[in-house]
Amino acid sequence: MKKLICAKDIEQLILKGEKVVYIDGSEIITPSAKDLAKNNEILFTTEAPAPKVETLEAKKVPSIEGMDSEMMLNFFRAMMDKGLLQEMLECLKSKNLLFEAESDPNGLKVVRGKTVKMDVFDTGNPNAKAYFQ
């Protein structure tokens, strides 16, 4: 069914301040609507409306250039007082460690043997007790 565009529709566009009417070619436009549109410089077009492009404002990103060591120290103290620092450190620790180890700054690592988690190695023999890490 065809849509009828009459003078009342054009008056509504004038009130909205629109200057372009998008149609698909199946509309019936009354002569009074054409005259009113022509007098108010409103165009009829079959082209698809162009998408509106909004400009994004650059947000100011916080930087550490203005921070000094005292400010950072106060930040970590406040986190420690609220218990957030310990909670954050716990989140950073890996839960699925294969073993517990103590490391020295010179590179020496001591692994406690009873903490090593081993997986069963399938040899095909159910009586074999072979494990791997």
The first five atom37 places (N, CA, C, CB, O) and aatype in JSON, in Angstrom:
{
  "aatype": [12, 11, 11, 10, 9, 4, 0, 11, 3, 9, 6, 5, 10, 9, 10, 11, 7, 6, 11, 19, 19, 18, 9, 3, 7, 15, 6, 9, 9, 16, 14, 15, 0, 11, 3, 10, 0, 11, 2, 2, 6, 9, 10, 13, 16, 16, 6, 0, 14, 0, 14, 11, 19, 6, 16, 10, 6, 0, 11, 11, 19, 14, 15, 9, 6, 7, 12, 3, 15, 6, 12, 12, 10, 2, 13, 13, 1, 0, 12, 12, 3, 11, 7, 10, 10, 5, 6, 12, 10, 6, 4, 10, 11, 15, 11, 2, 10, 10, 13, 6, 0, 6, 15, 3, 14, 2, 7, 10, 11, 19, 19, 1, 7, 11, 16, 19, 11, 12, 3, 19, 13, 3, 16, 7, 2, 14, 2, 0, 11, 0, 18, 13, 5],
  "atom_mask": [
    [1, 1, 1, 1, 1],
    [1, 1, 1, 1, 1],
    [1, 1, 1, 1, 1],
    [1, 1, 1, 1, 1],
    [1, 1, 1, 1, 1],
    [1, 1, 1, 1, 1],
    [1, 1, 1, 1, 1],
    [1, 1, 1, 1, 1],
    [1, 1, 1, 1, 1],
    [1, 1, 1, 1, 1],
    [1, 1, 1, 1, 1],
    [1, 1, 1, 1, 1],
    [1, 1, 1, 1, 1],
    [1, 1, 1, 1, 1],
    [1, 1, 1, 1, 1],
    [1, 1, 1, 1, 1],
    [1, 1, 1, 0, 1],
    [1, 1, 1, 1, 1],
    [1, 1, 1, 1, 1],
    [1, 1, 1, 1, 1],
    [1, 1, 1, 1, 1],
    [1, 1, 1, 1, 1],
    [1, 1, 1, 1, 1],
    [1, 1, 1, 1, 1],
    [1, 1, 1, 0, 1],
    [1, 1, 1, 1, 1],
    [1, 1, 1, 1, 1],
    [1, 1, 1, 1, 1],
    [1, 1, 1, 1, 1],
    [1, 1, 1, 1, 1],
    [1, 1, 1, 1, 1],
    [1, 1, 1, 1, 1],
    [1, 1, 1, 1, 1],
    [1, 1, 1, 1, 1],
    [1, 1, 1, 1, 1],
    [1, 1, 1, 1, 1],
    [1, 1, 1, 1, 1],
    [1, 1, 1, 1, 1],
    [1, 1, 1, 1, 1],
    [1, 1, 1, 1, 1],
    [1, 1, 1, 1, 1],
    [1, 1, 1, 1, 1],
    [1, 1, 1, 1, 1],
    [1, 1, 1, 1, 1],
    [1, 1, 1, 1, 1],
    [1, 1, 1, 1, 1],
    [1, 1, 1, 1, 1],
    [1, 1, 1, 1, 1],
    [1, 1, 1, 1, 1],
    [1, 1, 1, 1, 1],
    [1, 1, 1, 1, 1],
    [1, 1, 1, 1, 1],
    [1, 1, 1, 1, 1],
    [1, 1, 1, 1, 1],
    [1, 1, 1, 1, 1],
    [1, 1, 1, 1, 1],
    [1, 1, 1, 1, 1],
    [1, 1, 1, 1, 1],
    [1, 1, 1, 1, 1],
    [1, 1, 1, 1, 1],
    [1, 1, 1, 1, 1],
    [1, 1, 1, 1, 1],
    [1, 1, 1, 1, 1],
    [1, 1, 1, 1, 1],
    [1, 1, 1, 1, 1],
    [1, 1, 1, 0, 1],
    [1, 1, 1, 1, 1],
    [1, 1, 1, 1, 1],
    [1, 1, 1, 1, 1],
    [1, 1, 1, 1, 1],
    [1, 1, 1, 1, 1],
    [1, 1, 1, 1, 1],
    [1, 1, 1, 1, 1],
    [1, 1, 1, 1, 1],
    [1, 1, 1, 1, 1],
    [1, 1, 1, 1, 1],
    [1, 1, 1, 1, 1],
    [1, 1, 1, 1, 1],
    [1, 1, 1, 1, 1],
    [1, 1, 1, 1, 1],
    [1, 1, 1, 1, 1],
    [1, 1, 1, 1, 1],
    [1, 1, 1, 0, 1],
    [1, 1, 1, 1, 1],
    [1, 1, 1, 1, 1],
    [1, 1, 1, 1, 1],
    [1, 1, 1, 1, 1],
    [1, 1, 1, 1, 1],
    [1, 1, 1, 1, 1],
    [1, 1, 1, 1, 1],
    [1, 1, 1, 1, 1],
    [1, 1, 1, 1, 1],
    [1, 1, 1, 1, 1],
    [1, 1, 1, 1, 1],
    [1, 1, 1, 1, 1],
    [1, 1, 1, 1, 1],
    [1, 1, 1, 1, 1],
    [1, 1, 1, 1, 1],
    [1, 1, 1, 1, 1],
    [1, 1, 1, 1, 1],
    [1, 1, 1, 1, 1],
    [1, 1, 1, 1, 1],
    [1, 1, 1, 1, 1],
    [1, 1, 1, 1, 1],
    [1, 1, 1, 1, 1],
    [1, 1, 1, 1, 1],
    [1, 1, 1, 0, 1],
    [1, 1, 1, 1, 1],
    [1, 1, 1, 1, 1],
    [1, 1, 1, 1, 1],
    [1, 1, 1, 1, 1],
    [1, 1, 1, 1, 1],
    [1, 1, 1, 0, 1],
    [1, 1, 1, 1, 1],
    [1, 1, 1, 1, 1],
    [1, 1, 1, 1, 1],
    [1, 1, 1, 1, 1],
    [1, 1, 1, 1, 1],
    [1, 1, 1, 1, 1],
    [1, 1, 1, 1, 1],
    [1, 1, 1, 1, 1],
    [1, 1, 1, 1, 1],
    [1, 1, 1, 1, 1],
    [1, 1, 1, 0, 1],
    [1, 1, 1, 1, 1],
    [1, 1, 1, 1, 1],
    [1, 1, 1, 1, 1],
    [1, 1, 1, 1, 1],
    [1, 1, 1, 1, 1],
    [1, 1, 1, 1, 1],
    [1, 1, 1, 1, 1],
    [1, 1, 1, 1, 1],
    [1, 1, 1, 1, 1]
  ],
  "atom_positions": [
    [[0.83, -1.17, 0.0], [0.0, 0.0, 0.0], [0.88, 1.24, 0.0], [-0.95, -0.01, 1.2], [1.87, 1.31, 0.73]],
    [[0.52, 2.21, -0.81], [1.31, 3.42, -0.93], [0.98, 4.4, 0.19], [1.07, 4.08, -2.29], [-0.15, 4.47, 0.68]],
    [[2.0, 5.14, 0.57], [1.83, 6.13, 1.63], [1.52, 7.48, 1.0], [3.1, 6.22, 2.54], [2.1, 7.83, -0.03]],
    [[0.63, 8.23, 1.6], [0.24, 9.54, 1.1], [0.97, 10.6, 1.91], [-1.3, 9.74, 1.19], [0.9, 10.63, 3.14]],
    [[1.67, 11.48, 1.2], [2.33, 12.61, 1.84], [1.53, 13.85, 1.48], [3.84, 12.75, 1.39], [1.42, 14.22, 0.31]],
    [[0.98, 14.5, 2.5], [0.14, 15.67, 2.27], [0.79, 16.91, 2.88], [-1.28, 15.46, 2.85], [1.87, 16.83, 3.46]],
    [[0.12, 18.05, 2.73], [0.65, 19.32, 3.22], [0.86, 19.3, 4.73], [-0.28, 20.47, 2.83], [1.79, 19.93, 5.24]],
    [[0.0, 18.59, 5.45], [0.13, 18.51, 6.91], [1.45, 17.84, 7.31], [-1.06, 17.74, 7.51], [2.08, 18.26, 8.28]],
    [[1.87, 16.82, 6.57], [3.15, 16.15, 6.83], [4.31, 17.11, 6.61], [3.3, 14.91, 5.94], [5.28, 17.11, 7.37]],
    [[4.22, 17.93, 5.56], [5.28, 18.89, 5.25], [5.33, 19.97, 6.33], [5.05, 19.53, 3.85], [6.41, 20.42, 6.71]],
    [[4.17, 20.39, 6.84], [4.13, 21.38, 7.92], [4.83, 20.85, 9.17], [2.67, 21.77, 8.25], [5.51, 21.6, 9.86]],
    [[4.66, 19.58, 9.45], [5.34, 18.98, 10.61], [6.85, 18.99, 10.41], [4.84, 17.54, 10.83], [7.6, 19.21, 11.36]],
    [[7.3, 18.75, 9.17], [8.74, 18.79, 8.89], [9.27, 20.21, 9.05], [9.02, 18.27, 7.46], [10.39, 20.4, 9.53]],
    [[8.47, 21.2, 8.65], [8.89, 22.6, 8.78], [9.06, 22.94, 10.26], [7.87, 23.55, 8.11], [10.02, 23.6, 10.64]],
    [[8.12, 22.49, 11.09], [8.21, 22.75, 12.53], [9.43, 22.07, 13.16], [6.93, 22.28, 13.22], [10.03, 22.62, 14.09]],
    [[9.79, 20.9, 12.66], [10.97, 20.18, 13.17], [12.26, 20.78, 12.64], [10.9, 18.71, 12.79], [13.33, 20.55, 13.2]],
    [[12.17, 21.56, 11.54], [13.36, 22.16, 10.96], [14.09, 21.27, 9.98], [0.0, 0.0, 0.0], [15.24, 21.54, 9.63]],
    [[13.45, 20.22, 9.52], [14.08, 19.3, 8.57], [13.96, 19.85, 7.16], [13.45, 17.9, 8.66], [12.96, 20.47, 6.81]],
    [[14.99, 19.61, 6.34], [15.01, 20.13, 4.98], [15.0, 19.02, 3.93], [16.22, 20.99, 4.79], [15.0, 19.31, 2.74]],
    [[15.01, 17.76, 4.36], [15.04, 16.64, 3.41], [13.99, 15.62, 3.83], [16.46, 15.99, 3.36], [13.85, 15.29, 5.01]],
    [[13.23, 15.12, 2.83], [12.26, 14.06, 3.05], [12.76, 12.83, 2.31], [10.81, 14.47, 2.57], [12.94, 12.87, 1.09]],
    [[12.98, 11.75, 3.04], [13.46, 10.51, 2.43], [12.25, 9.66, 2.04], [14.4, 9.73, 3.4], [11.41, 9.32, 2.87]],
    [[12.19, 9.32, 0.76], [11.09, 8.5, 0.24], [11.69, 7.31, -0.5], [10.15, 9.32, -0.7], [12.85, 7.34, -0.9]],
    [[10.87, 6.26, -0.68], [11.37, 5.09, -1.42], [10.76, 4.98, -2.8], [11.08, 3.83, -0.64], [11.01, 4.01, -3.51]],
    [[9.97, 5.96, -3.21], [9.41, 5.97, -4.56], [8.0, 5.43, -4.64], [0.0, 0.0, 0.0], [7.36, 5.54, -5.68]],
    [[7.51, 4.85, -3.57], [6.17, 4.28, -3.6], [5.14, 5.23, -2.98], [6.14, 2.93, -2.88], [3.96, 4.88, -2.86]],
    [[5.56, 6.43, -2.57], [4.67, 7.38, -1.94], [3.89, 8.18, -2.97], [5.45, 8.32, -1.03], [4.33, 8.36, -4.11]],
    [[2.74, 8.66, -2.56], [1.95, 9.59, -3.37], [2.07, 10.95, -2.69], [0.42, 9.13, -3.52], [1.69, 11.1, -1.53]],
    [[2.61, 11.92, -3.42], [2.79, 13.26, -2.86], [1.75, 14.18, -3.48], [4.25, 13.79, -3.12], [1.67, 14.3, -4.7]],
    [[0.95, 14.81, -2.64], [-0.1, 15.7, -3.15], [0.53, 16.96, -3.73], [-1.12, 16.05, -2.03], [1.61, 17.36, -3.3]],
    [[-0.15, 17.61, -4.72], [0.39, 18.85, -5.29], [0.58, 19.95, -4.24], [-0.53, 19.35, -6.39], [1.55, 20.71, -4.33]],
    [[-0.31, 20.04, -3.26], [-0.14, 21.07, -2.23], [1.09, 20.79, -1.38], [-1.4, 21.16, -1.34], [1.77, 21.72, -0.95]],
    [[1.41, 19.51, -1.13], [2.6, 19.15, -0.37], [3.85, 19.48, -1.16], [2.58, 17.65, -0.01], [4.84, 19.94, -0.59]],
    [[3.82, 19.26, -2.49], [4.96, 19.6, -3.34], [5.21, 21.1, -3.33], [4.73, 19.11, -4.78], [6.35, 21.55, -3.23]],
    [[4.11, 21.9, -3.45], [4.25, 23.36, -3.46], [4.79, 23.87, -2.12], [2.91, 24.02, -3.78], [5.68, 24.72, -2.09]],
    [[4.27, 23.36, -1.02], [4.7, 23.78, 0.31], [6.17, 23.41, 0.53], [3.81, 23.14, 1.39], [6.93, 24.18, 1.12]],
    [[6.57, 22.22, 0.07], [7.96, 21.79, 0.21], [8.88, 22.66, -0.64], [8.11, 20.31, -0.19], [9.97, 23.02, -0.2]],
    [[8.44, 23.01, -1.85], [9.25, 23.84, -2.75], [9.42, 25.24, -2.16], [8.61, 23.92, -4.15], [10.51, 25.8, -2.22]],
    [[8.34, 25.82, -1.6], [8.41, 27.16, -1.02], [9.3, 27.21, 0.22], [7.01, 27.64, -0.67], [9.87, 28.26, 0.52]],
    [[9.42, 26.11, 0.94], [10.24, 26.06, 2.16], [11.57, 25.36, 1.94], [9.48, 25.36, 3.26], [12.26, 25.01, 2.9]],
    [[11.93, 25.16, 0.68], [13.22, 24.56, 0.29], [13.43, 23.18, 0.91], [14.38, 25.48, 0.69], [14.52, 22.85, 1.38]],
    [[12.37, 22.38, 0.91], [12.46, 21.0, 1.39], [12.57, 20.1, 0.17], [11.21, 20.61, 2.27], [11.79, 20.21, -0.77]],
    [[13.55, 19.2, 0.2], [13.83, 18.32, -0.94], [13.27, 16.92, -0.68], [15.34, 18.25, -1.21], [13.28, 16.43, 0.45]],
    [[12.79, 16.29, -1.74], [12.38, 14.88, -1.7], [13.51, 14.08, -2.32], [11.01, 14.64, -2.44], [13.94, 14.39, -3.43]],
    [[14.0, 13.06, -1.62], [15.09, 12.25, -2.15], [14.83, 10.77, -1.88], [16.43, 12.69, -1.55], [14.22, 10.39, -0.87]],
    [[15.32, 9.94, -2.81], [15.21, 8.49, -2.64], [16.5, 7.89, -2.09], [14.85, 7.82, -3.97], [16.58, 6.69, -1.84]],
    [[17.51, 8.73, -1.89], [18.78, 8.25, -1.34], [18.6, 7.95, 0.15], [19.91, 9.29, -1.55], [17.82, 8.59, 0.85]],
    [[19.34, 6.96, 0.6], [19.29, 6.59, 2.02], [19.91, 7.71, 2.85], [20.02, 5.24, 2.28], [20.88, 8.33, 2.42]],
    [[19.36, 7.97, 4.02], [19.94, 9.02, 4.86], [21.35, 8.65, 5.29], [19.07, 9.28, 6.09], [21.63, 7.5, 5.62]],
    [[22.22, 9.64, 5.27], [23.61, 9.42, 5.68], [23.65, 9.26, 7.19], [24.52, 10.59, 5.21], [22.98, 9.99, 7.91]],
    [[24.43, 8.31, 7.67], [24.53, 8.13, 9.12], [25.17, 9.36, 9.76], [25.33, 6.86, 9.47], [26.1, 9.95, 9.21]],
    [[24.66, 9.73, 10.92], [25.2, 10.89, 11.62], [26.52, 10.5, 12.27], [24.2, 11.42, 12.68], [26.62, 9.48, 12.95]],
    [[27.51, 11.32, 12.04], [28.83, 11.08, 12.59], [29.01, 12.0, 13.77], [29.95, 11.29, 11.52], [28.92, 13.23, 13.65]],
    [[29.28, 11.41, 14.91], [29.51, 12.2, 16.11], [31.0, 12.24, 16.37], [28.73, 11.61, 17.32], [31.69, 11.22, 16.27]],
    [[31.48, 13.41, 16.71], [32.89, 13.53, 17.03], [33.12, 13.14, 18.48], [33.4, 14.97, 16.77], [32.34, 13.49, 19.37]],
    [[34.18, 12.43, 18.69], [34.52, 12.0, 20.03], [35.53, 12.98, 20.61], [35.09, 10.56, 20.03], [36.52, 13.33, 19.97]],
    [[35.27, 13.4, 21.81], [36.2, 14.28, 22.47], [37.29, 13.44, 23.12], [35.48, 15.18, 23.51], [37.02, 12.41, 23.73]],
    [[38.5, 13.9, 22.98], [39.61, 13.18, 23.58], [39.55, 13.35, 25.1], [40.97, 13.68, 23.02], [39.56, 14.47, 25.62]],
    [[39.5, 12.24, 25.77], [39.45, 12.29, 27.23], [40.87, 12.44, 27.76], [38.77, 11.03, 27.81], [41.82, 11.89, 27.21]],
    [[40.97, 13.17, 28.83], [42.28, 13.35, 29.44], [42.62, 12.08, 30.21], [42.3, 14.6, 30.36], [41.93, 11.71, 31.16]],
    [[43.68, 11.44, 29.8], [44.11, 10.2, 30.43], [45.04, 10.55, 31.59], [44.82, 9.25, 29.4], [45.98, 11.32, 31.42]],
    [[44.79, 9.98, 32.75], [45.68, 10.28, 33.87], [47.08, 9.75, 33.59], [45.13, 9.69, 35.18], [47.25, 8.66, 33.04]],
    [[48.05, 10.51, 33.98], [49.44, 10.09, 33.77], [50.16, 10.09, 35.11], [50.16, 11.02, 32.75], [49.7, 10.68, 36.08]],
    [[51.28, 9.43, 35.13], [52.06, 9.35, 36.37], [53.14, 10.42, 36.41], [52.69, 7.96, 36.51], [53.94, 10.47, 37.35]],
    [[53.18, 11.28, 35.4], [54.22, 12.3, 35.36], [54.1, 13.27, 36.52], [54.16, 13.06, 34.04], [55.11, 13.77, 37.03]],
    [[52.87, 13.56, 36.96], [52.67, 14.5, 38.05], [52.79, 13.86, 39.42], [0.0, 0.0, 0.0], [52.68, 14.55, 40.44]],
    [[53.0, 12.55, 39.48], [53.08, 11.85, 40.76], [54.52, 11.8, 41.24], [52.5, 10.42, 40.65], [55.45, 11.57, 40.46]],
    [[54.71, 12.01, 42.52], [56.03, 11.85, 43.1], [56.02, 10.61, 44.01], [56.46, 13.12, 43.89], [54.97, 9.99, 44.19]],
    [[57.15, 10.28, 44.56], [57.25, 9.06, 45.36], [56.4, 9.15, 46.63], [58.71, 8.78, 45.73], [55.87, 8.14, 47.08]],
    [[56.28, 10.33, 47.19], [55.47, 10.5, 48.4], [54.0, 10.24, 48.12], [55.65, 11.92, 48.98], [53.3, 9.63, 48.93]],
    [[53.54, 10.69, 46.98], [52.14, 10.49, 46.59], [51.85, 9.0, 46.37], [51.81, 11.3, 45.32], [50.8, 8.5, 46.78]],
    [[52.79, 8.3, 45.73], [52.62, 6.87, 45.51], [52.66, 6.1, 46.83], [53.7, 6.34, 44.56], [51.91, 5.14, 47.02]],
    [[53.52, 6.52, 47.74], [53.62, 5.88, 49.04], [52.31, 6.04, 49.81], [54.79, 6.47, 49.85], [51.84, 5.09, 50.44]],
    [[51.73, 7.23, 49.76], [50.44, 7.46, 50.42], [49.34, 6.61, 49.79], [50.05, 8.95, 50.35], [48.45, 6.12, 50.49]],
    [[49.4, 6.44, 48.48], [48.42, 5.62, 47.78], [48.5, 4.17, 48.26], [48.65, 5.68, 46.26], [47.47, 3.56, 48.57]],
    [[49.7, 3.61, 48.33], [49.86, 2.22, 48.76], [49.54, 2.05, 50.24], [51.28, 1.74, 48.47], [49.03, 1.0, 50.65]],
    [[49.83, 3.07, 51.06], [49.46, 2.99, 52.48], [47.94, 2.95, 52.64], [50.05, 4.18, 53.26], [47.42, 2.19, 53.45]],
    [[47.25, 3.78, 51.86], [45.78, 3.8, 51.94], [45.21, 2.45, 51.5], [45.21, 4.93, 51.06], [44.25, 1.96, 52.09]],
    [[45.8, 1.86, 50.45], [45.35, 0.55, 50.0], [45.61, -0.51, 51.07], [46.04, 0.15, 48.7], [44.79, -1.4, 51.29]],
    [[46.76, -0.4, 51.74], [47.12, -1.36, 52.77], [46.18, -1.23, 53.97], [48.58, -1.17, 53.2], [45.78, -2.23, 54.56]],
    [[45.82, -0.01, 54.33], [44.91, 0.21, 55.46], [43.54, -0.38, 55.2], [44.78, 1.7, 55.76], [42.88, -0.87, 56.12]],
    [[43.1, -0.35, 53.97], [41.78, -0.88, 53.61], [41.82, -2.37, 53.29], [41.21, -0.12, 52.43], [40.77, -2.98, 53.06]],
    [[43.01, -2.96, 53.27], [43.13, -4.39, 52.98], [43.12, -4.7, 51.49], [0.0, 0.0, 0.0], [43.11, -5.87, 51.1]],
    [[43.13, -3.68, 50.66], [43.07, -3.91, 49.22], [44.41, -4.37, 48.65], [42.63, -2.65, 48.52], [44.44, -5.11, 47.66]],
    [[45.5, -3.94, 49.25], [46.81, -4.3, 48.73], [47.05, -5.81, 48.86], [47.92, -3.53, 49.46], [47.5, -6.44, 47.91]],
    [[46.74, -6.37, 50.02], [46.92, -7.81, 50.22], [46.0, -8.6, 49.3], [46.67, -8.2, 51.69], [46.38, -9.63, 48.75]],
    [[44.77, -8.1, 49.15], [43.81, -8.76, 48.27], [44.29, -8.75, 46.83], [42.43, -8.08, 48.38], [44.12, -9.73, 46.1]],
    [[44.9, -7.64, 46.4], [45.41, -7.55, 45.04], [46.6, -8.5, 44.85], [45.82, -6.1, 44.73], [46.73, -9.12, 43.8]],
    [[47.45, -8.59, 45.85], [48.59, -9.51, 45.75], [48.14, -10.96, 45.7], [49.54, -9.3, 46.92], [48.74, -11.76, 44.99]],
    [[47.09, -11.3, 46.43], [46.56, -12.66, 46.39], [45.99, -12.99, 45.02], [45.47, -12.85, 47.46], [46.12, -14.12, 44.54]],
    [[45.38, -12.01, 44.38], [44.83, -12.23, 43.04], [45.94, -12.46, 42.02], [43.97, -11.04, 42.61], [45.75, -13.18, 41.04]],
    [[47.09, -11.84, 42.25], [48.19, -11.98, 41.3], [48.91, -13.31, 41.44], [49.17, -10.85, 41.48], [49.56, -13.76, 40.5]],
    [[48.8, -13.95, 42.6], [49.44, -15.25, 42.79], [48.7, -16.3, 41.97], [49.46, -15.64, 44.28], [47.47, -16.28, 41.88]],
    [[49.46, -17.2, 41.4], [48.85, -18.28, 40.63], [48.31, -19.33, 41.59], [49.87, -18.91, 39.64], [49.01, -19.75, 42.52]],
    [[47.09, -19.76, 41.38], [46.46, -20.75, 42.26], [46.92, -22.17, 41.94], [44.94, -20.66, 42.14], [46.95, -23.02, 42.83]],
    [[47.28, -22.44, 40.72], [47.61, -23.8, 40.29], [49.12, -23.98, 40.15], [46.91, -24.12, 38.96], [49.61, -24.41, 39.11]],
    [[49.84, -23.64, 41.18], [51.29, -23.84, 41.14], [51.59, -25.34, 41.17], [51.99, -23.11, 42.31], [50.92, -26.1, 41.87]],
    [[52.59, -25.74, 40.42], [52.98, -27.14, 40.4], [53.83, -27.51, 41.62], [53.74, -27.46, 39.13], [53.97, -28.68, 41.96]],
    [[54.39, -26.48, 42.27], [55.2, -26.71, 43.45], [55.36, -25.39, 44.2], [56.59, -27.31, 43.08], [55.1, -24.32, 43.65]],
    [[55.79, -25.5, 45.46], [56.12, -24.32, 46.23], [57.63, -24.18, 46.22], [55.57, -24.41, 47.69], [58.36, -25.15, 46.42]],
    [[58.09, -22.96, 45.99], [59.53, -22.75, 45.9], [59.9, -21.45, 46.6], [59.99, -22.73, 44.44], [59.1, -20.52, 46.7]],
    [[61.13, -21.43, 47.08], [61.7, -20.21, 47.65], [62.81, -19.78, 46.71], [62.22, -20.43, 49.13], [63.65, -20.6, 46.32]],
    [[62.83, -18.52, 46.35], [63.84, -18.03, 45.42], [64.73, -17.01, 46.1], [63.18, -17.41, 44.17], [64.28, -16.21, 46.93]],
    [[65.99, -17.04, 45.74], [66.96, -16.1, 46.25], [67.26, -15.1, 45.14], [68.26, -16.83, 46.74], [67.18, -15.44, 43.97]],
    [[67.62, -13.87, 45.49], [67.93, -12.89, 44.44], [69.08, -13.3, 43.53], [68.26, -11.56, 45.07], [69.16, -12.84, 42.39]],
    [[69.99, -14.17, 44.01], [71.11, -14.59, 43.16], [70.71, -15.65, 42.15], [72.24, -15.1, 44.02], [71.54, -16.07, 41.34]],
    [[69.42, -16.11, 42.18], [68.94, -17.06, 41.18], [68.71, -18.46, 41.7], [0.0, 0.0, 0.0], [68.14, -19.28, 40.98]],
    [[69.13, -18.76, 42.93], [68.94, -20.08, 43.49], [67.48, -20.28, 43.86], [69.84, -20.29, 44.73], [66.86, -19.41, 44.48]],
    [[66.92, -21.43, 43.47], [65.53, -21.74, 43.78], [65.49, -23.07, 44.52], [64.66, -21.8, 42.49], [66.04, -24.06, 44.05]],
    [[64.84, -23.07, 45.68], [64.71, -24.28, 46.48], [63.26, -24.73, 46.38], [65.13, -24.03, 47.97], [62.34, -23.99, 46.73]],
    [[63.07, -25.98, 45.89], [61.73, -26.55, 45.75], [61.56, -27.61, 46.82], [61.51, -27.15, 44.31], [62.38, -28.52, 46.94]],
    [[60.5, -27.5, 47.59], [60.2, -28.49, 48.62], [59.58, -29.7, 47.93], [59.25, -27.91, 49.72], [58.56, -29.57, 47.26]],
    [[60.19, -30.87, 48.1], [59.78, -32.08, 47.39], [58.36, -32.51, 47.67], [0.0, 0.0, 0.0], [57.68, -33.02, 46.77]],
    [[57.88, -32.32, 48.9], [56.53, -32.77, 49.22], [55.45, -31.88, 48.61], [56.35, -32.84, 50.72], [54.28, -32.23, 48.63]],
    [[55.85, -30.72, 48.08], [54.85, -29.81, 47.5], [54.7, -29.99, 45.99], [55.23, -28.38, 47.79], [53.83, -29.37, 45.38]],
    [[55.54, -30.82, 45.38], [55.48, -31.03, 43.93], [54.23, -31.83, 43.59], [56.76, -31.75, 43.42], [53.99, -32.89, 44.16]],
    [[53.44, -31.32, 42.65], [52.22, -32.0, 42.23], [52.53, -32.78, 40.96], [51.04, -30.98, 41.99], [52.93, -32.21, 39.95]],
    [[52.32, -34.09, 41.02], [52.64, -34.97, 39.9], [51.37, -35.49, 39.27], [53.53, -36.14, 40.36], [50.34, -35.63, 39.93]],
    [[51.43, -35.78, 37.97], [50.33, -36.39, 37.23], [50.7, -37.82, 36.88], [50.0, -35.57, 35.95], [51.88, -38.15, 36.75]],
    [[49.7, -38.66, 36.74], [49.92, -40.07, 36.41], [50.33, -40.17, 34.94], [48.63, -40.92, 36.68], [49.73, -39.56, 34.06]],
    [[51.4, -40.97, 34.71], [51.88, -41.21, 33.35], [51.31, -42.55, 32.89], [53.45, -41.2, 33.29], [51.56, -43.58, 33.52]],
    [[50.56, -42.53, 31.8], [49.89, -43.75, 31.31], [50.89, -44.57, 30.49], [48.63, -43.39, 30.45], [51.28, -44.18, 29.39]],
    [[51.29, -45.71, 31.05], [52.23, -46.59, 30.36], [51.53, -47.75, 29.67], [53.27, -47.12, 31.33], [52.16, -48.49, 28.92]],
    [[50.25, -47.91, 29.94], [49.52, -49.05, 29.39], [49.47, -50.21, 30.37], [0.0, 0.0, 0.0], [48.66, -51.12, 30.21]],
    [[50.31, -50.18, 31.37], [50.35, -51.21, 32.4], [49.69, -50.65, 33.66], [51.83, -51.68, 32.7], [50.2, -49.69, 34.23]],
    [[48.56, -51.22, 34.11], [47.88, -50.67, 35.29], [48.66, -50.84, 36.59], [46.53, -51.32, 35.43], [48.36, -50.15, 37.57]],
    [[49.64, -51.72, 36.62], [50.42, -51.94, 37.83], [51.6, -50.99, 37.95], [50.92, -53.37, 37.87], [52.19, -50.87, 39.03]],
    [[51.96, -50.3, 36.87], [53.11, -49.4, 36.89], [52.73, -48.11, 37.62], [53.6, -49.09, 35.45], [51.65, -47.56, 37.43]],
    [[53.65, -47.64, 38.46], [53.43, -46.38, 39.17], [54.42, -45.37, 38.6], [53.61, -46.55, 40.73], [55.5, -45.15, 39.15]],
    [[54.03, -44.75, 37.5], [54.88, -43.76, 36.85], [54.15, -42.41, 36.86], [55.23, -44.19, 35.39], [52.97, -42.33, 36.53]],
    [[54.88, -41.37, 37.24], [54.32, -40.03, 37.33], [55.2, -39.05, 36.57], [54.17, -39.59, 38.81], [56.37, -39.32, 36.32]],
    [[54.62, -37.93, 36.2], [55.39, -36.87, 35.54], [54.86, -35.52, 35.98], [55.33, -37.01, 33.99], [53.76, -35.39, 36.52]],
    [[55.67, -34.52, 35.72], [55.24, -33.15, 36.02], [55.2, -32.36, 34.74], [56.17, -32.48, 37.05], [54.86, -31.17, 34.76]]
  ]
}
